[in-house]
Amino acid sequence: MNGHIITLSDPARFAQAIRGIAYDAHRTLTAVRLSVLSPTADRADVDASDAGDEPSPGDLNMAMVCEHLFEAKPIPARTPGCEECLKTGLRWVHLRLCLSCGHVGCCDSSPGRHATKHFHHTSHPVVASYEPGERWAWCYVDQEELPVPPEAEPYLR
């Protein structure tokens, strides 16, 4: 498993992180254990859960999410198509939007593979499909498909 244990003390942030998973049940994601403390839980409960002991019900929620979604700060696309392809005259197959900086790059089925090259150059981990009607994201670090963060929705086609 490529996931990491993340402890969240803010239930609103937890809810934001997993929004969309319920209706995206066909997605394949890595399970990541997110500990959300209840008002009665103490630090020992979280430490026990991290050590592999079972915490009491209500102190632990299970979700399938990538920690890199928390790093995404979506902004509008910088160009209507693949930035590099537009400059060089190449054609693309599908487009990907970087959720860190708004770079638009072409997919790995395109000759330029500019979205992946952008990741290797910048280490920006998450892209979303920039195709009309498609709603999915990809984490290059964990190599897994993710739900689109709600903050990115206004910037997709």
C-alpha positions in Angstrom: 0.0 0.0 0.0 1.3 3.5 -0.9 -0.9 5.3 1.7 0.2 7.0 4.9 -1.5 7.5 8.2 -2.8 11.0 8.7 -4.3 12.2 11.9 -6.9 14.9 11.6 -8.4 16.7 14.5 -10.8 18.8 12.3 -13.8 16.8 11.2 -14.7 19.4 8.6 -11.4 18.9 6.9 -11.9 15.2 7.0 -15.3 15.5 5.4 -13.8 17.8 2.7 -11.1 15.3 2.0 -13.4 12.4 1.3 -16.2 14.3 -0.4 -17.1 12.6 -3.6 -15.8 9.1 -2.8 -19.3 7.7 -2.1 -20.5 8.4 -5.6 -17.2 7.4 -7.2 -17.3 3.8 -5.9 -15.9 2.5 -9.3 -12.6 4.3 -8.6 -9.7 2.2 -7.4 -7.9 4.0 -4.5 -5.5 3.0 -1.8 -7.1 2.9 1.7 -5.6 5.4 4.1 -6.6 5.4 7.7 -7.6 8.8 8.9 -7.9 9.2 12.7 -10.5 11.8 13.7 -10.6 12.3 17.4 -14.0 12.4 19.2 -14.4 14.9 22.0 -13.9 12.1 24.5 -10.9 10.5 22.9 -7.4 11.2 24.3 -4.0 11.0 22.6 -3.5 7.4 23.8 -6.3 6.3 21.6 -4.6 7.7 18.5 -1.2 6.3 19.5 -2.8 2.9 20.1 -4.4 3.0 16.6 -1.2 4.0 15.0 0.5 1.0 16.7 -2.0 -1.4 15.2 -4.2 -1.8 18.3 -7.9 -1.3 17.6 -9.3 2.1 18.8 -12.8 2.4 20.2 -15.6 2.9 17.7 -16.1 6.5 16.8 -12.4 7.4 17.3 -11.4 6.2 13.9 -12.9 6.6 10.4 -11.8 4.7 7.4 -11.5 6.5 4.1 -9.8 6.1 0.7 -7.9 9.3 0.0 -4.4 10.4 -0.9 -2.6 12.8 1.4 -1.5 14.8 -1.6 -5.1 16.1 -2.1 -4.5 18.3 0.9 -1.6 20.0 -0.9 -3.7 20.8 -4.0 -4.6 24.5 -4.2 -6.5 24.6 -7.6 -6.3 27.6 -9.8 -7.7 28.3 -13.3 -6.0 26.8 -16.3 -3.2 28.9 -17.8 -4.0 27.9 -21.4 -6.9 26.3 -23.2 -4.8 23.4 -24.4 -1.4 21.8 -23.7 1.0 24.7 -23.1 4.0 23.0 -24.7 2.0 21.5 -27.6 0.5 24.9 -28.4 4.1 26.4 -28.5 5.5 23.6 -30.7 2.6 22.7 -32.9 2.2 19.2 -31.6 -1.2 17.6 -31.2 -2.6 16.1 -28.0 -5.0 13.2 -27.2 -6.3 14.3 -23.8 -5.5 17.1 -21.4 -4.6 17.2 -17.7 -4.8 20.2 -15.3 -2.1 20.6 -12.6 -4.0 21.2 -9.4 -0.9 23.1 -7.9 -0.3 25.7 -10.6 -2.9 25.6 -13.4 -0.5 24.1 -16.0 -2.3 22.3 -18.8 -0.4 19.3 -20.2 -1.2 16.5 -22.5 -1.7 12.9 -21.4 0.7 9.9 -21.7 -1.1 8.8 -24.8 -0.1 12.0 -26.5 3.3 12.3 -28.3 4.6 15.0 -25.9 3.5 13.5 -22.5 3.7 17.0 -21.1 1.6 16.5 -18.0 4.0 13.8 -16.7 7.0 15.8 -17.8 5.6 18.8 -15.8 5.3 16.5 -12.7 8.9 15.4 -13.1 10.1 19.0 -13.5 8.0 20.6 -10.7 7.0 17.7 -8.3 3.4 18.9 -8.4 1.7 15.7 -7.4 -1.9 15.9 -8.5 -3.6 16.5 -11.9 -7.2 16.3 -12.9 -8.7 15.4 -16.2 -9.2 18.6 -18.3 -11.6 16.8 -20.6 -15.2 18.0 -20.8 -17.4 16.0 -18.4 -14.6 13.9 -16.9 -14.3 14.1 -13.1 -11.2 12.3 -11.8 -7.7 13.1 -10.6 -4.4 11.3 -10.5 -1.6 11.4 -8.0 1.8 10.8 -9.7 3.5 10.2 -6.3 1.2 7.4 -5.2 0.2 6.3 -8.7 -3.5 6.2 -7.9 -6.7 7.7 -9.2 -8.5 10.1 -6.8 -11.8 12.0 -6.6 -11.6 15.5 -7.8 -11.3 18.0 -4.9 -14.4 20.2 -4.7 -12.2 23.3 -4.9 -11.1 22.2 -8.4 -14.6 21.7 -9.9 -15.0 25.4 -11.0 -11.8 25.1 -13.1 -12.7 21.9 -15.0 -14.6 21.8 -18.3 
